[in-house]
Amino acid sequence: MSLPFMDIFKDWASEYDNFVTGQDPEYKDVFVNYDFMIAQAVKYAKGDVVEFGPGTGNLTNYLLQQGLNVRAIEPSEEMAAIGEKKTGITFERGDFLNFKQQPADTFISSFAFHHLTDTEKDIAIGKYAELLNEGGRVIILDTIFNSEEEKQSMIEHYTSLGFNNLVEDLNREYYPLKETMESIASRNGFDYHDTQLNRFAHLQILEKKTIKKPFDLIGHTPMIEITAFPLNKGNRIFAKLEHHNLGGSVKDRLGLNIIMKALDRGDIKSGQVVEATAGNTGIGLALVCQKFDLKLRVYVPEKFSVEKQSIMRALGAEIINTPTEKGMLFAREEALKYAQETGAFFTNQFESPDNPSSYEELANEIIADVGRVDMIVAGAGSGGTFTGLAHYFKDAHKVIVEPEGSILNGGASGSHRTEGIGVEKWPDFLPKDLIDAVETISDIDAFTKVSELAKLEGLMQGSSSGAALQAALNQQQHFTNQNIVVIFPDASDRYLSQAIFNIKGE
Ligand SMILES: Cc1ncc(COP(=O)(O)O)c(C=O)c1O
């Protein structure tokens, strides 16, 4: 920091608190809501905090009251003398650029960063980027200008009021433009958020960008609007694209939740996990089992897609094929028998309450994505996705989707080509009164919608997404002005061997 400032601080020290409390009319507009502003800034602080330019210690006291571990770094002896008395802690001598460099969670300053030139600001933020711990932040409460025009018009305004000290200040100090702060932040690997708190003061939060790790890719899937199909007035269809999960389907959410809960409870004693699945559950479980060094055995009726079986194997699962004609119920019996004989942990997706509870985060994401949800449409294999969402969206119109040959509509169990959905036995965890409508969709309709989604929207989805879309289109006909959310569980590339784009399946 340039030396002339040190003299200014000398003069300012004894008067500083008169400025911030609005007793100097010239600086009243700069410090309107001072206490509120520093309280807001402190809300973002966490962990080990480094405060630059604590001055007379007002912000420092707020930080200390939060129980934070604070290093206060002040260049001016005069300021520090007052601040140390007020806060009861010893201030280190130094400034934004010269200080003992140690890792920290927060770098914070109030009404001080403008003493640095723009180049110095850039160097300082670069230093903080290196020192910040993961998830760390830089918090800068200070005057900045939204544009050069705004700065000039403020200078004119305060000149006309005869506020010579303030005007001199505005001309002398390095109050940056917002766009300068944005580019400094971005150059140094930060996301930048700015909230303007009064005519002069902006609360700027710089969050260190973090590079994701593979498991961060479970959840937070994109939501898109489907617009290629005619809808009743005011109806909108939004699709949650669950193939963006790490293992390529909605079932990663289940794999993560079921295994984490079982590990927390100490249920996995033998180091082995067993399940019966059409494949996506197996992939979700395999990902998580691999991470925790658990063995996984899955029972899969042999008709199901070879792609999913290959992926499970690649993730380290052992696959036992069961005869197609004996269905999923037989695969479940085999899995249970194996668990009883060996002590392996049976995740039991068809009965475990940890299945529906896997979708709480999905529900939260949906609310964050679209706000109001009038109708929710989800397919049922185990029924977990639908049940989890239906508990959450109690007031919405809740539509459960099944293929022909599934028993939810009271019909007999039979074969179908639509993969991943279809129920052979009513799920224990699914109360009937959670369902407002059952949509039973033919394979032809599901596969037609898969092809149309590819041709009209460029979306390559699995057949259970096609069925869910057809169900949403059927249901929307009874309503207007509805926000309709449909779950698309996985993508078509894992069904190429099943001729997914060949509607008649020949
Ligand atoms: C492709 C696909 N769609 C839908 C579902 C249905 O999900 P749930 O078991 O939660 O009912 C599954 C389940 O495996 C699936 O794999």
PDBQT file of the ligand as one rigid body, heavy atoms in Angstrom, charges set to zero:
ROOT
HETATM    1  C1  LIG A 601     -34.762 -46.868 -16.507  1.00  0.00    +0.000 C 
HETATM    2  C2  LIG A 601     -35.537 -46.836 -15.256  1.00  0.00    +0.000 A 
HETATM    3  N1  LIG A 601     -36.655 -46.113 -15.196  1.00  0.00    +0.000 NA
HETATM    4  C3  LIG A 601     -37.402 -46.067 -14.071  1.00  0.00    +0.000 A 
HETATM    5  C4  LIG A 601     -37.053 -46.762 -12.946  1.00  0.00    +0.000 A 
HETATM    6  C5  LIG A 601     -37.981 -46.746 -11.776  1.00  0.00    +0.000 C 
HETATM    7  O1  LIG A 601     -37.463 -46.336 -10.572  1.00  0.00    +0.000 OA
HETATM    8  P1  LIG A 601     -38.024 -46.884  -9.180  1.00  0.00    +0.000 P 
HETATM    9  O2  LIG A 601     -37.388 -48.210  -8.919  1.00  0.00    +0.000 OA
HETATM   10  O3  LIG A 601     -37.583 -45.862  -8.207  1.00  0.00    +0.000 OA
HETATM   11  O4  LIG A 601     -39.512 -46.998  -9.267  1.00  0.00    +0.000 OA
HETATM   12  C6  LIG A 601     -35.915 -47.536 -12.994  1.00  0.00    +0.000 A 
HETATM   13  C7  LIG A 601     -35.557 -48.364 -11.890  1.00  0.00    +0.000 C 
HETATM   14  O5  LIG A 601     -34.660 -49.173 -11.955  1.00  0.00    +0.000 OA
HETATM   15  C8  LIG A 601     -35.134 -47.567 -14.163  1.00  0.00    +0.000 A 
HETATM   16  O6  LIG A 601     -34.021 -48.300 -14.252  1.00  0.00    +0.000 OA
ENDROOT
TORSDOF 0
